[in-house]
Amino acid sequence: MVPLTAGPEDDESEVGRLRAENDQLRRALGSRAVIDRAVGMVMALTPCPGDVAWAVLVRASQYGNVKLRDVAAALVASAEGGPLPAGVRQALVRASPPRGVRSGGGPRPPGTGG
């Protein structure tokens, strides 16, 4: 039979679980901010829309076998004067969209720029 009231041990384990969850959410929010900055950088540098920039970062992560947040952090750090690691650079170049790619992956229609 399950007790209806929680004891002090249950409270302590719940507090520990909530602290761990809180830490995980803080890390996720921090990673998301860096990833969003990197998406913006890819959009400005290639140029391409946000969904294509996101896909570039995801592919670079896969090609380089590096976590997405680490690819993003390296790209952002390079804009702030840090070196872009060669492996990340190669993965980003390999993952970059062809010229004229728009959302949906197709070429831009003639006369629409790009």
C-alpha positions in Angstrom: 0.0 0.0 0.0 1.3 3.5 -0.9 1.4 6.0 2.0 -0.8 9.0 1.6 1.6 11.5 3.2 5.1 12.2 2.1 7.9 11.9 4.6 11.1 14.1 4.9 13.0 11.7 2.6 10.4 12.1 -0.1 10.6 15.9 0.2 14.4 15.9 -0.1 14.3 13.7 -3.2 11.7 15.9 -4.8 13.8 19.0 -4.0 16.8 17.3 -5.6 14.8 16.3 -8.7 13.5 19.8 -9.0 17.0 21.4 -8.7 18.3 19.0 -11.4 15.4 19.9 -13.7 15.9 23.6 -13.0 19.7 23.3 -13.9 18.8 21.4 -17.1 16.3 24.1 -18.1 18.8 26.9 -17.5 21.4 25.1 -19.6 18.8 24.6 -22.4 17.9 28.3 -22.4 21.5 29.3 -22.5 22.2 27.0 -25.4 19.1 28.2 -27.2 20.3 31.8 -27.1 23.7 30.9 -28.6 22.0 28.7 -31.3 19.6 31.6 -32.2 22.6 34.0 -32.6 24.4 31.4 -34.8 21.3 31.0 -36.9 21.2 34.8 -37.4 24.9 34.8 -38.4 24.3 32.1 -41.0 21.3 34.0 -42.3 23.4 37.1 -42.7 26.5 35.4 -44.1 25.0 33.1 -46.7 22.2 34.9 -47.1 19.3 32.5 -46.5 16.1 32.3 -44.5 16.0 31.0 -40.9 14.8 27.5 -41.7 17.7 27.0 -44.1 20.2 28.5 -41.6 18.9 26.1 -38.9 19.3 23.2 -41.3 22.9 24.3 -42.1 23.8 24.2 -38.4 22.1 20.8 -37.9 24.0 19.4 -40.9 27.3 20.9 -39.8 26.7 19.3 -36.4 26.1 15.9 -38.0 29.0 16.2 -40.5 31.5 17.3 -37.8 30.0 14.9 -35.2 29.8 17.8 -32.8 26.8 18.9 -30.7 24.7 21.6 -32.3 25.2 23.9 -29.3 29.0 23.5 -29.7 28.9 24.4 -33.4 26.8 27.4 -32.6 29.1 28.5 -29.7 32.2 28.2 -31.9 30.6 30.3 -34.7 29.5 33.0 -32.2 32.9 33.0 -30.5 34.6 33.4 -33.9 32.5 36.6 -34.5 33.7 37.9 -31.1 37.4 37.4 -32.2 38.0 33.8 -31.3 39.3 31.2 -33.8 36.8 29.0 -35.6 38.1 25.4 -35.2 39.1 23.8 -38.5 36.7 20.9 -38.0 33.7 23.2 -37.4 34.8 25.4 -40.4 34.9 22.4 -42.7 31.6 21.1 -41.5 30.0 24.5 -42.0 31.4 24.9 -45.5 30.2 21.4 -46.3 26.7 22.1 -44.9 26.3 25.5 -46.5 23.3 25.8 -48.9 24.0 26.3 -52.6 23.7 29.9 -53.8 20.1 31.0 -54.4 18.5 28.5 -52.0 15.3 29.6 -50.4 13.0 28.1 -47.9 11.9 24.7 -49.1 15.3 24.0 -50.6 14.5 25.0 -54.2 16.3 27.6 -56.3 14.8 31.1 -56.4 12.6 31.8 -59.4 14.1 34.0 -62.1 13.8 37.7 -61.4 13.3 37.4 -57.6 16.9 38.2 -56.6 19.2 36.0 -54.6 
